[in-house]
């Protein structure tokens, strides 16, 4: 049996799921990403920042890092989940990013969203984002990392 590439669409392949969360404290800030294929293959990524951020900036950094990963993997159908009310509403055009720094993040985020043919950004409650939240908090203590987690410092 062969697969006809003309009739094999992105919907047939299913959507990848990306859960993101940013973490910002006085001591350290960074993000956690959980990217899952339609078949269940999971990539966990932690990015630690060598610079300070606000919580909203960390949430934007998480989304942008996730989109960069999705682009590198040539993902064409992506459902993104974040527990950041402000960032999701700004990304979906329901709120305007009035602060200049957040407006720059929003512009950059939109440029990455445009590179993936089918994306959907959804706000979820914190309880539904515990996996990404847990990974984002590992940035606080990178010595606790399991070998299946990709760690990067920016």
C-alpha positions in Angstrom: 0.0 0.0 0.0 1.3 3.5 -0.9 0.4 6.9 0.4 -0.7 9.4 -2.3 1.2 12.6 -1.3 -1.5 14.7 -3.0 -4.3 13.5 -0.8 -2.3 13.2 2.4 -3.1 16.4 4.2 -2.0 18.0 7.4 -5.3 17.1 9.0 -4.7 13.4 8.2 -1.4 13.6 10.1 -3.0 15.2 13.1 -1.8 18.2 15.1 1.2 18.4 17.4 0.5 19.8 20.9 2.8 22.4 22.5 2.4 23.4 26.1 4.5 26.3 27.3 5.1 28.0 30.6 7.4 30.8 31.7 8.9 31.2 35.2 10.4 34.4 36.6 11.7 34.9 40.1 14.3 37.2 41.7 16.9 34.5 41.4 16.3 33.0 38.0 14.0 33.0 35.0 13.3 30.6 32.1 10.8 28.6 30.3 9.5 25.0 30.0 8.2 23.4 26.8 6.4 20.2 26.3 6.0 19.3 22.6 4.0 16.1 21.7 3.6 14.5 18.3 0.2 13.1 17.3 1.7 9.7 18.0 2.8 10.7 21.5 6.5 11.3 21.0 7.4 14.0 23.6 10.2 16.6 23.7 10.7 18.4 27.0 12.9 21.6 26.8 14.0 24.0 29.5 15.6 27.3 28.7 17.3 29.3 31.4 17.8 33.0 30.9 21.0 34.9 31.8 18.9 38.0 32.0 15.9 39.1 34.1 12.4 39.1 32.7 8.8 39.8 33.9 6.4 36.9 34.0 4.7 38.1 30.7 8.1 38.3 29.0 8.9 34.8 30.2 5.6 33.6 28.8 6.4 35.2 25.4 9.8 33.7 25.4 8.2 30.3 26.0 5.9 30.7 23.0 8.6 31.9 20.7 11.0 29.1 21.8 8.3 26.6 21.1 7.6 28.0 17.7 11.3 28.0 16.8 11.4 24.3 17.8 8.2 23.6 15.8 9.7 25.3 12.7 13.0 23.4 13.1 11.0 20.1 13.1 8.9 21.4 10.1 5.6 21.0 12.0 2.7 22.2 9.9 -0.2 21.7 12.3 0.3 22.9 15.9 -2.0 23.5 18.8 -0.4 25.7 21.4 -1.5 25.8 25.0 -0.5 28.4 27.6 -1.9 29.5 31.0 -1.0 33.1 30.4 -4.3 35.0 30.0 -2.6 38.3 28.7 -0.2 36.7 26.3 -2.9 34.4 24.7 -5.4 37.3 24.4 -2.7 39.5 22.8 -1.7 36.8 20.5 -5.3 36.1 19.4 -5.9 39.8 18.8 -8.4 40.2 21.7 -6.1 42.5 23.6 -3.6 45.0 22.3 0.0 44.9 23.6 0.3 48.5 24.9 3.7 48.2 26.6 6.5 48.7 24.0 8.5 45.6 25.2 5.4 43.4 24.9 4.5 44.9 21.6 7.9 43.9 20.3 7.4 40.3 21.6 4.0 40.2 20.0 5.4 41.3 16.6 8.1 38.6 16.8 5.7 36.0 17.9 3.3 36.8 15.0 6.3 36.4 12.6 6.9 32.9 13.9 3.3 32.0 13.8 3.2 32.9 10.1 5.8 30.3 9.4 3.6 27.4 10.5 0.6 26.9 8.2 -1.9 25.8 10.8 -1.7 27.1 14.4 -4.1 27.6 17.2 -3.3 29.3 20.5 -5.5 28.4 23.4 -5.5 29.5 27.0 -5.7 26.7 29.6 -6.0 26.9 33.3 -2.9 26.3 35.4 -4.1 22.9 36.5 -4.1 21.8 32.8 -0.6 23.1 32.4 1.1 21.4 35.3 3.5 19.4 33.1 5.0 22.6 31.4 4.9 24.4 34.8 6.9 21.7 36.4 9.5 21.7 33.6 9.7 25.5 33.7 10.5 25.4 37.4 13.3 22.9 36.9 15.2 26.0 35.6 15.5 26.9 39.3 17.5 23.8 40.0 19.1 22.4 36.9 20.9 19.7 38.9 17.5 17.9 39.2 17.3 17.4 35.4 16.5 14.0 34.1 18.5 13.0 31.0 15.3 13.1 28.8 15.1 16.9 29.2 16.9 19.2 26.8 18.4 22.2 28.7 19.6 25.4 27.1 20.9 28.7 28.6 20.3 32.0 26.8 
